[in-house]
Amino acid sequence: SACCLLARRRLLAGVADGDLLRHKVLPELIEPYELRAAKLREFLEDVKPSLCYDIVPLADPFGPSVTDPDLQCLVVSEETRRGGEAVNRKRLENGLTELALHEIQLMKDPDHSQNEEEKISSSSLRQRLLGTLLQPPRQDPALPLRPYVIGLTGGTGSGKTSIARLLGHLGAFVIDADKLGHAVYVPGGPAYEAVVAAFGAEILNKDGTINRKVLGAKVFGNQVKRLKSLTDIVWPEIAQMAKEKVREADAQGKAVCVLDAAVLLEASWQDMVHEVWTAIIPEEEAVRRIVARDGLTEEAARRRLQSQMSNRQRVEQSQVVLCTLWEPDITRQQVSLGLLQHRGPQP
């Protein structure tokens, strides 16, 4: 608004994009550049339609402010004034005139919580999206009306397990897909014979059980082809066992059932649930947690994360997003909000 009042002919607005967003709070919830730029243009043209507006993506903190000879003024806040002074130094180095710096006051956010910024901030607004319904639940006549099924997923170190435990404490029936995955491999289990036939008797221990480490070494020796061969056998069996657990939850009178599955989206199990809930965490925090929990090196932890679906890919396919970056009470609030807003019956 201040820019519109100050400008006489042209206003140049830079919208952060690319690497500038990497270290923002919850970058996965930031709208695409094109949408943010379109909303900004609509706002500016409503305020002062007589101006010429140039809206450009910013890939670095300076953008065209240090190269555009026609600019005369730069609007800054108290916290960005030093950045404005750096712009002027760059302009002088480039043989351009200094810009007049017009400082505005930032508005305080009276509703900010303990983990949010005091000023009105897009970071705080994104944090308030956690636990809310970002897109409508799936409407599939094949899904049971009861129990209401939530699919919970997330990358390594995301806090998914603690969220599942919390949902269980709140009364939901929790299905642990990892435990089902172990059950399909045991002798007599639904995937046992097919896995042995596909990968050979050398994957067996002396007692006839499948040696998961040996199997893993064979799979990852030719990852793309053999991993698909394994998942084509195992995932449908786990899905069938999960459906049986949902029926068990119904028999127990449970209103909400949670399928806790790291590979929920990779296995296309979202077809089995009304909503997908995804736990996300910044990569640096995930690395720290994996190193502390599993004793891996930072490099090994990063490789593990990079082999998985990215946070952004998960978020794009999710109804609800959660983040365990803050205190446990904050996570509890997100989960409770999610249960209140999931449009289904309560646990």
Secondary structure as the mmCIF struct_conf table of DSSP 4:
data_model
#
loop_
_struct_conf.conf_type_id
_struct_conf.id
_struct_conf.beg_label_comp_id
_struct_conf.beg_label_asym_id
_struct_conf.beg_label_seq_id
_struct_conf.end_label_comp_id
_struct_conf.end_label_asym_id
_struct_conf.end_label_seq_id
HELX_RH_AL_P HELX_RH_AL_P1 ALA A 2 LEU A 6
BEND BEND1 ARG A 8 ARG A 9
STRN STRN1 ARG A 10 ALA A 16
HELX_RH_3T_P HELX_RH_3T_P1 GLY A 18 LEU A 21
TURN_TY1_P TURN_TY1_P1 ARG A 22 HIS A 23
BEND BEND2 LYS A 24 LEU A 26
HELX_RH_3T_P HELX_RH_3T_P2 PRO A 27 LEU A 29
BEND BEND3 ILE A 30 ILE A 30
HELX_LH_PP_P HELX_LH_PP_P1 GLU A 31 PRO A 32
HELX_RH_AL_P HELX_RH_AL_P2 TYR A 33 VAL A 47
TURN_TY1_P TURN_TY1_P2 PRO A 49 SER A 50
BEND BEND4 LEU A 51 LEU A 51
STRN STRN2 CYS A 52 LEU A 58
BEND BEND5 ALA A 59 PHE A 62
HELX_RH_3T_P HELX_RH_3T_P3 GLY A 63 VAL A 66
TURN_TY1_P TURN_TY1_P3 THR A 67 THR A 67
TURN_TY1_P TURN_TY1_P4 PRO A 69 ASP A 70
STRN STRN3 CYS A 73 SER A 77
TURN_TY1_P TURN_TY1_P5 GLU A 78 THR A 80
HELX_RH_AL_P HELX_RH_AL_P3 ARG A 81 GLU A 93
TURN_TY1_P TURN_TY1_P6 ASN A 94 GLY A 95
HELX_LH_PP_P HELX_LH_PP_P2 THR A 97 LEU A 99
STRN STRN4 ALA A 100 ILE A 104
HELX_LH_PP_P HELX_LH_PP_P3 GLN A 105 MET A 107
STRN STRN5 LYS A 108 LYS A 108
TURN_TY1_P TURN_TY1_P7 PRO A 110 ASP A 111
TURN_TY1_P TURN_TY1_P8 GLN A 114 ASN A 115
BEND BEND6 GLU A 116 GLU A 116
BEND BEND7 GLU A 118 GLU A 118
STRN STRN6 LYS A 119 LYS A 119
HELX_RH_AL_P HELX_RH_AL_P4 SER A 122 GLN A 127
TURN_TY1_P TURN_TY1_P9 ARG A 128 GLY A 131
BEND BEND8 THR A 132 THR A 132
BEND BEND9 LEU A 134 GLN A 135
HELX_LH_PP_P HELX_LH_PP_P4 PRO A 136 ARG A 138
TURN_TY1_P TURN_TY1_P10 PRO A 141 ALA A 142
BEND BEND10 LEU A 143 LEU A 143
BEND BEND11 LEU A 145 PRO A 147
STRN STRN7 TYR A 148 GLY A 154
TURN_TY1_P TURN_TY1_P11 THR A 156 GLY A 157
BEND BEND12 SER A 158 GLY A 159
HELX_RH_AL_P HELX_RH_AL_P5 LYS A 160 HIS A 169
TURN_TY1_P TURN_TY1_P12 LEU A 170 GLY A 171
STRN STRN8 PHE A 173 ASP A 176
HELX_RH_AL_P HELX_RH_AL_P6 ALA A 177 TYR A 185
BEND BEND13 VAL A 186 VAL A 186
TURN_TY1_P TURN_TY1_P13 PRO A 187 GLY A 188
BEND BEND14 GLY A 189 GLY A 189
TURN_TY1_P TURN_TY1_P14 PRO A 190 ALA A 191
HELX_RH_AL_P HELX_RH_AL_P7 TYR A 192 PHE A 199
HELX_RH_3T_P HELX_RH_3T_P4 ALA A 201 ILE A 203
STRN STRN9 LEU A 204 LEU A 204
TURN_TY1_P TURN_TY1_P15 LYS A 206 ASP A 207
BEND BEND15 GLY A 208 GLY A 208
STRN STRN10 ILE A 210 ILE A 210
HELX_RH_AL_P HELX_RH_AL_P8 ARG A 212 GLY A 221
TURN_TY1_P TURN_TY1_P16 ASN A 222 ASN A 222
HELX_RH_AL_P HELX_RH_AL_P9 GLN A 223 ALA A 251
TURN_TY1_P TURN_TY1_P17 GLN A 252 GLY A 253
BEND BEND16 ALA A 255 ALA A 255
STRN STRN11 VAL A 256 ASP A 260
TURN_TY1_P TURN_TY1_P18 ALA A 262 SER A 268
HELX_RH_3T_P HELX_RH_3T_P5 TRP A 269 MET A 272
BEND BEND17 HIS A 274 HIS A 274
STRN STRN12 GLU A 275 ILE A 280
HELX_RH_AL_P HELX_RH_AL_P10 GLU A 283 ASP A 294
HELX_RH_AL_P HELX_RH_AL_P11 GLU A 298 GLN A 306
TURN_TY1_P TURN_TY1_P19 SER A 307 SER A 307
BEND BEND18 GLN A 308 GLN A 308
HELX_LH_PP_P HELX_LH_PP_P5 MET A 309 SER A 310
HELX_RH_AL_P HELX_RH_AL_P12 ASN A 311 GLU A 316
TURN_TY1_P TURN_TY1_P20 GLN A 317 GLN A 317
BEND BEND19 GLN A 319 GLN A 319
STRN STRN13 VAL A 320 CYS A 323
BEND BEND20 LEU A 325 TRP A 326
HELX_RH_AL_P HELX_RH_AL_P13 PRO A 328 GLN A 341
BEND BEND21 HIS A 342 GLY A 344
#
